[in-house]
Amino acid sequence: MPVAVITDSTACLPEQLAAQWGVAVVQVQIRVGDRTDDENRFDRAELIESLRAGEPVSTAPPDQGAFFWTYQQAASQGADAIVSVHISGRMSQTVEAARAAAQQVQIPVHVVDSATTGMSLGFAVLSAARAAAAGAHTRRVIEVTEWRCSASTELIYVDTLEYLRKGGRIGAASAFVGTALSLKPLLTVYRGEVAPVTRVPGAKRALAKLTDLAVERAGPRPVDMAIACAAPSAREMAVVRQLREQVRDLREITLVQASTVIGAHVGPGALGITVAPVL
């Protein structure tokens, strides 16, 4: 296609969906102990155990070479331009690596800082890819991407803020540090960083509140939604059922495995809900 769409692995796109729409996914890296590798090469269960055991876990952006060769491949497959959409620059240096690599490619590469992550990024990328497949010019693909990124909402439940604090991604949610263990934080992404929403006593009530907030955010307009977690269970299926029953104009709802990079920062037991208004 004339415009190729590229993203990174924090978009949480299922492999089959990315392949269907021709989206190339550059892998963000994880370091556990002495091992550093692409996030898709880590076993999720082992990573969760490492986090629970208190092993040092950190993340890093893809190197410039990974972006360069992905861009080169898109050009060799006939792309006239590339729209490369990535995790917020306030959370990761991924955008900087992409911009550095873009300067070495012969065709135009437009790097977009999504100011978000997760399926807010994922839905925006899918919209961009669909627009490109329909023959939209580069400017229109970028407009679609930016609109959907800015219109979408990430709502996040975490068992503890400790992992965000350790990883340096806590942002304005630092206001909740020191909260009693019985109070569970609900978070969002605001202006490119993690921000607090409220605190709720007990995990069960907190998840119910998270669902209520998602329904409220969706309102009467048409929306796509996604539920992201480390490993789907009855808990996530219950959230899916509630959203199907309560959201007025739900176009698509997807249950996805969260990026292991995101999981490394939010910790075991986290659950995210994406509310993405439809164009």
N, C-alpha and C positions, 0 to 999 in steps of 0.2 A: 504494500500500500504506500502511497506517496508520503504520508506522515506516519512514522513509527512511534509507538508509545512505550516508554520504559519506566519502571519504578524500582523500588527496593523491597526487600523481604518483610519490612515492617507493615506493608500494606495488607498482610494476612490473606492474600488471594489464594484460594485453592488452586493447585497446579492445573487441574483440568480446565478451570475457568480462565486462567491466564493463557493457556494454550489455545483455547477456543477463540479468544479475541486477539491472539497474536501479541500479547504483552510479554516483553522480556523482563525478568526479575533479577536484579543484581543483589547478591547476598550480603547482608551485614554480618559482621564477625562477632564471635563470642570467645572469651578466654576463660577457661576453667582450670585453675591450678596452673600447670605449665603448658597446657594445650590451647592453641588458638586455631580456629577454623571457621569456615562458613557456617552460618547458623543452621542450615538444613542438613548439616552433617552430624549434628548433635542429637542424641536420643533424648526425647522430651522427658521420659521418666527418670533417666539418669541425671538430667539437669535439675529436675525438681528435688531429687535426693541430695544433690550437691548443695543446693540452696538451703535445704532444711538442716543439713549437716554443718552449715556455716562455712563451707569452703569459699575461697575468694572467687567471685564470678564477676566479670566485667565485659563490656561490649566495645566495639570499635567500628568505624565506618568501613565500607569496602575501600580497597586501595584504588588509586587512579587507573591502574592497569585494567582492573575488572570493568570499569566503566568504558575505558577506551576500546577494548575489544568487543564489548556489547554494542557500542555505537558503530564500530567498524562493520560488524556483522549486519546490523540493520541497513547500513549503506550498501553493502554488497548484495543484499537481498532486494534492492531497488528503492529504498526510501529516499525521498528528496529532502526530507527534514525530519527532525526528531523532537518530540516533546518528552522530557525526562522529569518525572514528578516524584518528590521525595519527602521523607519525614521532616518535620519542623527543624529548621536550623538552630532553634533554641534548645533542642533535645539532642542533636547529633551533628557531627561535621560531615555527614553524608552529602549534603548539598554542596559543600565546598569541594569535596572530592569530585563530584559530578561536573562542577563548573570548570575545574582545572583540566579534566579530561576532555571536556567539550571544546576547549581551545585548540586541541590537537587533531580535530576531525575536519574533513573537507566539506561536509554538508552542514547546514545550520542545525545547531542543537540548542533548544530552548529549555533551560533548567528552571523548574517551578518549585519553589519552597511552599509546600502545602500548608504550613503552620499547624499541622495536626499529624496524626498517625493512625494506625489500626485501619478498620474498615471505612472510616471517614476518608482516608487516603485511598483505600481499595475501591470504594464506590466511585470516587472521582476519576480514578484511572480507568475503570470500566466504561464510564460515560465518555471519556476521552477516546478510548479505543473504538467504541461504537460510532462516535462522530467521525473518526478517521476512516473507518471502514465504509461509511456512507459517502465518503468523498469530500468531507469538510476541509477547508484550507487551514493552514497552521494557526492563524489568529483565532479562528472559531474553536479549534480544538483546545487552545489555551484558555479561552473564555469559559468554555464548558467546564474545564478542569477547575479553574479558580472559583467559579460560582459554586460548584458542588462542595469544594473544600470548605469555603466560608459558610455555607448554609448548613453543613452537617454538625452534629453534636456527638461527642464521646462522653458517656457516663460510665464511671468505673467504681466497682466495689473492690476494696482490698481488705484482707484480714489484718494487716499491719502496714505502717508506713516505713518500717525499718529498711526494706529493700530499696525503696525509692531514695531514702536518705543515704544509704551506703553508696548507691550508684550516682549520686549527685544530680538526680532528675526530679527532685521533690518540688522545686519551684515555690509558688505561693502556698502550696499545701503544707509548707513548713509550719504554718500557723497551727496545724493540728498535732504537731509533734508533742509528745507528753500526754496525749489524751489517755484517759483510763482505758484499760484493755477491753472493758465491756462496751465501750463506744466505738462503733465501726465507722471509718471514714468513707464518705462518698465523694468522688472526685470528678473533674472534667478536664478538658484541654481548652485553655483560654489564652489567646494571643500567643500561641505556640508553646505554652508550657503547662505543666500539671498545676491545677488550681483546685481549691477546696469548694465543695458544695454544701455539705452538712455532715453532722455526726448523728448516728442512730444507735440506740442501745440494742445489742444483740445482732448476730448475723442474720437470723430469719427476718427480723423487722427491717434491717438494712437492705436486704435484697427486695423486700416488698416495696420499700420506699424508692429504690432504684427503678423498679418497674413502673411505679406511679409517675416518677419524673419523666421516664421515657414516653409514656402515654401522653402526658401533659405537653411535652416538647413536640410530639408528632402533631397534636391538634387535629383539625379537620382536613388538612391538606394531604395530598398523596405522598407517601414516604416509602422508602426501602429501609429495612432494618437488619442488623446483624447482631448476633450474640457471640462473643469471643471468650474462650477459656482455654486452659491448658489441655484438658481432656473432657469431652462432653460426657455428662452424666444425667441422672434423673433431675438434678437441680436445674440444669440448663434447659432441659426439655419442658419443665414446668414453666419456666420464664417464657419460652416460645409459645406455649399454649395460652398463657395469660395475655401476651401481646396480640396474638391472633384474635382473641375474644374482645379486647378492649380498644385497639387502635382502629379508628374509623375508616381510614382509606389506606390499608396496608397493601402495597403492590408486590413486594418481595420480602421474604424474611429468610435469613441464612444463618446457619449455625456453623461457625468456623473455629479451627484451632488457632489460638493466638500465636503470633510470631514468638519464637523462643527468646528473641531479644527483648521483646516487650515483657514476656514472662519473667525474664531475669531481673527486671526492674520493679515489677509490681508484686512478684512473689507468688508462691503456691496459694491456691484458693481464690485468686482474683477472678472477677467476671466483668466483662465490658459489654455495654449495649451501645450500638451506633444507630443514630436516627439521621437518615439522609433524605431530605426532601427531593422529590423527582422534578426534573426540568419540565 
